């Protein structure tokens, strides 16, 4: 018996329909009568639609089936389709290559947008607007530097960075920068570990008042038997 393995067969164009549908479409090309070929093609379209009954209510469902029919025939099937027959060039259009920016970020902790804004401010003619914007950028740069380095930066570093990113066209007064207040939220301190929290809770639970009450209760417990012994001795002597 001749064995027919899948690896010896030709590759399927649309594997989701299976090899039986592929063989049915291949048999359509062997039919010489055009009228009979059109009738068999509509029957194959009906079978292909039955394989996906949930998609029948979608838009252009029949149009997609006819396109799949031509794709599986390698665009060689000659039938009368109610829709325009697709071509190989239409379905194999290579997508347009996207252009990615390859620019290098000089100061990664500030980000590329800060560098772009400072470069754009160098062309600003209104000094008042530029000074107000530079002050806001200085606050933001101070905050981002703190987030990155976990320590408050020196204002001299902020002034030098602004001057370098602007190419020397923007200069900010360090004294004025010292008077600026950072309005941005700072990062919260690192959370303590679970074991350290438990030790702190146990230490705080042992307050001086609790220690005193514990010792007083212990003394009362120690004095109880002695007091009972004295009362028993007095009662014994009186009975004598």
C-alpha positions in Angstrom: 0.0 0.0 0.0 1.3 3.4 -1.0 1.7 5.7 2.0 0.8 9.3 1.6 2.4 11.5 4.3 1.9 15.2 4.7 5.5 16.1 4.3 5.4 14.6 0.8 2.4 16.7 -0.3 2.6 20.3 -1.5 2.2 23.2 0.9 -1.3 24.5 1.6 -2.0 28.1 0.7 -4.5 28.5 3.5 -4.1 25.7 6.0 -7.2 26.7 8.1 -9.5 25.2 5.4 -7.7 21.9 5.3 -6.5 19.7 2.5 -9.9 18.4 1.4 -11.0 22.0 0.4 -7.7 22.4 -1.4 -8.2 19.2 -3.4 -11.8 20.4 -4.3 -10.4 23.6 -5.6 -7.7 21.8 -7.6 -10.4 19.6 -9.1 -12.3 22.8 -10.3 -9.4 23.6 -12.6 -9.9 20.2 -14.4 -13.5 20.9 -15.4 -13.6 22.1 -19.0 -17.2 23.2 -19.1 -17.3 26.8 -17.8 -20.9 26.6 -16.7 -20.3 23.4 -14.7 -17.1 24.9 -13.3 -19.1 28.0 -12.0 -21.7 25.8 -10.4 -19.1 23.7 -8.6 -17.2 26.8 -7.5 -20.4 28.1 -5.8 -20.8 24.8 -4.1 -17.2 25.0 -2.8 -17.9 28.5 -1.5 -20.9 27.1 0.4 -18.8 24.4 2.0 -16.1 27.0 2.9 -18.8 29.1 4.6 -20.1 26.1 6.6 -16.6 25.7 8.1 -17.0 29.1 9.8 -20.7 29.6 10.6 -20.1 32.2 13.2 -18.6 34.6 10.7 -21.5 34.7 8.3 -23.0 37.8 9.9 -19.7 39.8 9.4 -19.4 42.3 6.7 -18.0 41.1 3.3 -18.0 37.5 4.4 -18.8 36.2 1.0 -16.3 38.5 -0.6 -13.6 37.1 1.6 -14.6 33.5 0.7 -14.2 34.3 -3.0 -10.8 35.9 -2.4 -9.7 32.8 -0.5 -10.9 30.7 -3.4 -8.7 32.5 -5.8 -5.8 32.5 -3.4 -6.0 28.7 -2.9 -6.1 28.2 -6.7 -2.9 30.2 -7.0 -4.9 32.8 -9.0 -5.3 30.3 -11.8 -9.0 29.5 -11.5 -11.2 31.0 -14.3 -14.7 31.4 -12.9 -17.4 34.1 -12.9 -17.1 35.8 -9.5 -19.6 38.3 -8.2 -16.6 40.3 -7.0 -13.5 41.7 -8.7 -10.9 39.0 -8.9 -7.8 39.8 -6.8 -4.3 39.8 -8.2 -1.1 38.5 -6.8 0.4 42.0 -6.8 -2.5 43.4 -4.7 -2.1 40.8 -2.0 1.6 40.7 -1.8 2.3 44.4 -1.4 5.3 44.9 0.9 4.5 47.3 3.7 6.3 50.7 3.8 9.4 50.7 6.0 9.0 52.7 9.1 11.7 55.2 9.8 12.9 54.9 13.4 14.9 57.7 15.0 18.5 56.8 15.7 19.2 60.0 17.7 21.3 59.6 20.8 20.0 61.0 24.1 22.8 62.9 25.8 21.1 62.9 29.3 18.9 59.9 29.7 17.7 60.8 33.1 16.2 64.0 31.7 14.7 62.4 28.6 14.7 63.5 25.0 11.8 65.9 25.3 13.6 68.1 27.7 16.5 68.2 25.3 14.1 69.1 22.4 12.4 71.8 24.5 15.7 73.4 25.4 16.8 73.3 21.8 13.6 75.0 20.8 13.9 77.7 23.4 17.2 78.8 22.0 15.2 80.3 19.1 12.7 82.0 21.3 12.8 85.8 21.0 10.6 86.7 24.0 13.0 86.7 27.0 10.2 86.7 29.5 8.6 83.6 28.1 12.0 81.9 27.8 12.9 82.7 31.4 9.5 81.4 32.7 9.9 78.2 30.7 13.5 77.6 31.7 12.5 78.0 35.4 9.9 75.2 34.9 12.3 73.0 33.1 14.9 73.5 35.8 12.4 72.4 38.5 11.6 69.3 36.4 15.2 68.5 35.7 16.0 68.7 39.4 13.2 66.3 40.2 14.2 63.8 37.5 17.8 63.9 38.6 16.7 63.1 42.1 14.6 60.2 40.9 17.5 58.8 38.9 20.3 59.3 41.4 18.4 59.2 44.7 20.0 62.3 45.9 19.3 66.0 45.5 21.4 67.5 42.7 23.6 70.5 42.9 22.1 73.6 41.2 25.4 74.2 39.5 25.0 70.8 37.7 21.5 71.9 36.4 22.9 75.2 35.2 25.7 73.5 33.3 23.4 70.9 31.8 21.0 73.5 30.5 23.9 75.5 29.0 25.3 72.4 27.3 21.9 71.2 25.8 21.2 74.7 24.5 24.7 75.0 22.9 25.5 77.9 25.2 22.6 80.1 24.1 20.7 79.8 27.3 22.2 80.9 30.6 20.4 80.7 33.9 21.3 82.4 37.2 22.2 80.0 39.9 21.0 82.4 42.6 17.6 82.5 41.0 17.6 78.7 40.7 18.2 78.5 44.5 15.0 80.4 45.1 12.9 78.1 43.0 10.7 75.7 44.8 10.2 72.2 43.4 6.5 71.7 42.9 6.9 68.1 41.7 6.3 65.1 43.9 9.3 63.4 45.2 9.6 59.6 45.5 8.6 58.1 48.8 11.3 56.5 50.8 11.9 52.8 50.3 9.6 50.5 52.2 11.0 48.7 55.2 11.3 44.9 55.0 8.8 42.7 56.7 11.2 41.4 59.3 12.4 44.9 60.3 8.8 46.1 60.6 7.9 43.2 62.9 11.0 43.9 65.1 10.0 47.5 65.4 6.4 46.7 66.3 7.6 44.3 69.0 10.0 46.9 70.4 7.3 49.6 70.5 4.8 47.2 72.2 7.1 46.9 75.2 6.5 50.5 76.5 7.6 51.6 80.1 3.9 51.6 81.3 3.5 48.0 80.2 6.8 47.0 81.8 5.7 48.6 85.1 2.3 47.0 85.1 3.9 43.6 84.3 6.3 43.9 87.3 3.5 45.1 89.6 1.4 42.2 88.6 4.3 39.9 89.2 4.8 41.3 92.7 1.2 41.0 93.5 1.3 37.4 92.5 4.4 36.8 94.6 2.9 38.5 97.7 -0.3 36.5 97.5 1.0 33.2 99.1 3.0 35.1 101.8 -0.1 37.0 102.9 -2.1 33.7 103.1 0.6 32.1 105.1 0.6 34.9 107.7 -3.2 34.7 108.1 -3.0 31.0 108.6 -0.3 31.3 111.3 -2.4 33.9 113.2 -5.5 31.8 113.0 -3.6 28.8 114.4 -2.2 30.8 117.4 -5.6 32.1 118.3 -7.0 28.6 118.3 -4.3 27.6 120.8 
